[in-house]
Structure formats: structure tokens, C-alpha cells
Amino acid sequence: METKKSGPKGRPRGFDADEALERAMLVFWRHGYEGASTAALTRAMGISTTSMYAAFGNKEELFRKVLDRYTEGPSAYMARAMAEPTALAVATAILTGTVRTTTRPAHPHGCLGVQGALSAGDAAQEVRDLLAAWRDSGYTSVRERFERAVADGDLPATTDPALLARYVTTIGYGIAVQAAGGVPRADLQELADAALLNWPPF
């Protein structure tokens, strides 16, 4: 007896998953984790709740994928900054990149990684922890880069790489918060420039 071959199971997604993820990123970026309802996410993504769960998992899993996309996309200036030849150039690229990314006219202002879950409730504790780890990872990358700068003689031997990295990243996060509050790009760039006038400051 011949066994009939079965066709592929399930229905094709029928939507561009990459584009849907991009749209979800903008919703989370604009409204934060808790402020982004499932209804708002699926509406922006142009898919049903069932399709969202099938393609991306639940809301938290979707947010994790969105954060990866944000890191590789809008926030990619951080990784590029690490390749700059001097510590000052690294710091300049970080702060300039922060200003540009957090004030783009066609994107939400502020930083997804900074404001995504700062005021979230207990139900979003894992997302708060995720973003805290994301920010700490950025700080660690900068600290390690400044440690190399000290070893290479690019920074004075008396420089505290950890303190200097904390200084730069804190200024960057502050810029992101100010951008979310509507401070103009030109003002924020002036602040970034001023922060690096006496380099290194410690």
C-alpha cells in the first residue's frame, strides 16, 4: 500500500517578520514595555495575536528580540565607537551617536534601553533586569576599551578606566533622558561637546 506524502504543515506566515519586528521596536521604543499593549503591538505589526505568538513568542520574548534588533540597529554606534583609534574618539563617538540616535525626527526620542522599563511594575521585573544588564554590558565594553587605552599609553597611567567609563555612559544616558523630554539636538550636542572639554576629567 502506497503511503501518501503529506504536504508542509501549517500555513505560511504571510507577513514580513523582519518588518513586523521593526514596527514592534518602534512601539516599545515610544511607549516602553508596559505601555506597549499587545493590541498596539499587533496593530502596528499588521498581524493577529496568534501570529505574533507563533512568530515571536509572548510579549516578553518579543521585547527581547526587539532589544537585539535595537542593539544591532539604532544602537550599533556603540559597537562602532569601540573601534575608534583613541579613547577620546571612542567617547566622542558614543556621545555623538547617542545624540543622533535619540533625536532622530522619524523615530521616537530617547533610548529604548534606558527608558524601556524604568517605571515598570513588578510584573516586568525580568524586563527591568534585562535592560539593566544591557546597560551594564555597554558600560563594561567602554571600561575594557579604556583599560586598553591606559595599557597602550593613550590615557595617562593615573586614569581610572572604570570611573571614566561610568562618566561617559552616565552622560550618554542623561542625554537620552533629556532627548525624550524634548531637548533639541543642537543643545544636546553642545552638552556632549562640553562634557569632553577637559579630557580625561579624572
C-alpha positions in Angstrom: 0.0 0.0 0.0 1.4 3.4 -1.0 1.6 6.0 1.7 0.6 9.4 0.6 3.2 12.1 1.3 1.9 14.8 3.4 2.5 18.5 2.4 4.0 21.1 4.7 2.2 21.5 7.9 0.6 24.8 9.0 0.1 27.9 6.9 2.8 30.3 5.8 3.2 33.4 7.9 2.0 35.7 5.1 3.9 38.7 6.6 7.4 40.1 6.6 8.7 39.1 10.1 11.6 41.5 9.8 9.3 44.4 9.1 7.0 43.4 11.8 9.8 43.3 14.3 10.9 46.8 13.2 7.4 48.1 13.8 7.3 46.4 17.2 10.6 48.0 18.1 9.1 51.5 17.4 6.1 50.7 19.6 8.2 49.6 22.6 10.6 52.5 22.0 7.8 55.0 22.0 5.7 53.6 24.9 8.0 51.5 27.0 7.5 47.8 27.9 4.3 48.2 30.0 2.9 51.0 27.9 3.0 48.9 24.7 -0.1 46.8 24.8 -0.5 43.6 22.9 -3.2 45.2 20.9 -1.0 48.2 20.0 1.8 45.8 19.0 -0.2 43.6 16.8 -1.9 46.6 15.2 1.4 48.2 14.3 2.9 44.8 13.2 -0.2 44.2 11.0 -0.7 40.7 12.4 -3.0 38.8 14.8 -2.1 37.9 18.3 -2.0 34.3 17.3 0.6 35.1 14.6 2.6 37.2 17.0 2.8 34.4 19.5 3.7 31.9 16.8 6.4 34.0 15.2 7.9 35.8 18.2 6.6 34.3 21.4 4.9 36.2 24.2 5.3 39.9 24.9 8.5 39.5 26.9 10.1 37.2 24.3 9.1 39.8 21.6 10.7 42.5 23.6 14.0 40.5 23.9 14.0 40.1 20.1 13.3 43.8 19.8 16.2 44.7 22.1 18.5 42.6 20.0 17.3 44.5 16.9 17.8 47.8 18.6 21.3 46.9 19.6 22.2 45.9 16.1 20.4 48.8 14.5 19.8 52.2 16.2 22.3 51.5 19.0 25.0 50.0 16.7 27.0 53.2 17.1 28.2 51.8 20.4 30.0 48.8 18.8 31.4 51.1 16.1 32.7 53.5 18.7 34.8 50.8 20.3 36.9 50.6 17.1 37.9 54.2 17.2 41.7 54.7 17.5 41.8 56.7 20.7 39.9 56.8 23.9 38.8 60.4 23.2 37.5 59.4 19.8 35.6 56.5 21.5 33.9 58.8 24.0 33.2 61.4 21.2 31.6 58.7 19.0 29.5 57.4 21.9 28.1 60.8 22.9 27.6 62.0 19.3 25.9 58.7 18.4 23.7 59.0 21.4 22.6 62.5 20.5 21.9 61.5 16.9 20.0 58.3 17.7 17.9 59.7 20.5 16.8 62.8 18.4 16.0 61.3 15.0 13.0 63.1 13.5 11.5 59.8 12.2 12.0 57.8 15.4 10.8 58.1 19.0 13.1 60.3 21.0 15.1 58.9 23.9 16.6 55.4 24.2 14.8 52.1 24.4 17.4 50.6 26.6 17.3 53.5 29.1 13.5 54.2 29.4 12.0 50.9 28.2 11.1 49.7 31.7 12.4 52.2 34.3 9.0 52.7 35.8 7.6 49.3 35.1 5.8 47.3 37.9 6.7 44.0 39.5 5.3 42.0 36.6 8.0 43.5 34.4 10.9 42.8 36.8 12.6 40.5 34.3 12.5 43.1 31.6 13.9 45.7 34.1 16.7 43.3 34.9 17.3 42.6 31.2 17.7 46.3 30.4 19.9 46.8 33.5 22.1 44.1 32.2 22.0 45.6 28.7 23.2 49.0 30.1 25.9 47.3 32.2 27.2 45.4 29.2 27.6 48.8 27.4 29.5 50.2 30.4 31.7 47.1 30.6 32.6 47.4 26.9 33.7 51.0 27.4 35.6 50.3 30.6 37.5 47.5 28.9 38.3 49.8 25.9 39.6 52.4 28.3 41.7 49.8 30.1 43.4 49.1 26.8 43.9 52.8 26.2 45.7 53.1 29.5 47.9 50.0 28.7 48.7 51.5 25.3 49.6 54.9 26.7 46.7 56.6 25.1 45.3 57.6 28.5 47.5 58.6 31.5 48.6 55.8 33.8 46.7 57.5 36.6 43.4 57.3 34.8 40.7 55.2 36.4 39.1 53.4 33.4 36.1 52.3 35.4 35.3 55.8 36.6 35.9 57.3 33.2 33.7 54.7 31.6 31.0 55.4 34.1 31.3 59.1 33.4 30.9 58.7 29.7 28.0 56.2 29.9 26.2 58.3 32.5 26.4 61.4 30.3 25.1 59.3 27.4 22.1 58.0 29.4 21.4 61.5 30.6 21.4 62.8 27.1 18.9 60.1 26.2 16.6 61.2 29.0 16.8 64.8 28.0 16.1 63.9 24.4 12.9 62.1 25.5 11.9 65.2 27.3 12.2 67.3 24.1 15.5 69.0 24.5 16.7 69.9 20.9 19.5 68.0 19.2 21.8 71.1 19.0 21.6 71.7 22.7 22.4 68.1 23.5 25.3 68.1 21.1 26.6 71.2 22.8 26.3 69.4 26.1 28.2 66.3 24.7 31.0 68.6 23.5 31.3 70.3 26.8 31.4 67.0 28.7 34.7 66.2 26.9 36.4 69.6 27.0 38.8 68.6 29.8 39.7 65.0 28.7 40.2 62.9 30.7 38.3 64.6 33.5 39.8 62.4 36.3 
